[in-house]
């Protein structure tokens, strides 16, 4: 079970100084490497050359994009209480749901 899923809001707790304390939505989860991509966090710049391939043209210039960040550097933000929290799991019927350790609210609706 993953404690953080696509669409969750997370806060950066360690890493680069300009990213600490930022909150953003998880765009992509890479469980095999324990990395995630968070919107607006860990921004990188790529210098793109002009490419003409298969009938389409890619414009040259600088492209800004979000890079990966380790799962250990972020904590989940509870949608109910708005605090960063650890996650526990609980059984409800046949399903397993994530629960906030701060306010005991069910995160998975």
N, C-alpha and C positions, 0 to 999 in steps of 0.2 A: 504494500500500500504506500502510495506517495502522500506525503504530508502537504506538499504544495502542488497545485494543478494549474493548468492553463486557465486564465481568466481571474485568478486570485489576485488580490492586492497584497504586495509585500513591501517591507521597508528594509533598506540596506543598513546593516549594523556594523560592518567592518569592510575594509578595503581602501580604495582611493579616497582621499580627503574630500574631493568635490562631490563624491557620490554618497558619502555617509549621511544618513537621515532622510534621503530621498525616498519617496513612495511612488510605486508604479504598478501597472498591471502586467502580469506574466503573459508574454506573447508565445513562448515556446518552452517546453520542458525536454531536456535531454537526459533521461534517466541512466543511460549507459555510462555517461561521464560525470554524473552528478552536477550538471550545469543547467542554468536557465537563462532565458533572455527576457529582460524587463524593459518595458517601454520608458524611454527617457533616461535610462541609467547605463553607464559604461559606454558612452558615445565614442565612436572612432571615426576617423576621416580616411577615406580611400581616394587616391588620385586615379581617376578613370581615363583611359585613353579612348579615342574614338574608334569604334569597331563597326565594321560593316560585314555582317554575316547573315546568310539565308534571307536576304531581302529586307532586313531591318537594320537601322542605324542606332547605335548607342551614343549619346552625346558625351563629349569630353567634359571634364571638370572635376570638382571635389564632391564626393558623395559622403554624407554623414549617415551612420547606421549604428544600431545597438549591437554590442558584442556580448558574448557569454559572460556570466558571473556565476561563481560557485554557490551551490545551495547552502553551504555553511556560512556564507556572508549575508544572508537575508533571513528575516523572520516574517511569518504570516501576520497580517493585520486582520483582527476579528471584525466582521461586517457589522456586528451588533454593538460592541462597546468601543470600537475604534482604536484599541490598544494593540501593540505587538504582543504576540502570545505564542506559547508552545502549543502543540496539538496532541490530543489524545484520541483514541479510537473507542467507539462504543457500539454495541449491537442494538439495533432496533428492528425486531422481527427477523427477517432473513437478510437484511442488509447491514453493512458496516458504515458508520458515519463518523466524520471528524468532529471533535468537540473542542471548544475553546477552554483552556485551563484557567483563564482569568474569570470568566463570567458563566461558565458551564453552558454556553449556548451552542446549539448544533450549527456547524458551518455549512454542511451540505444540506440544502433544502430539498 
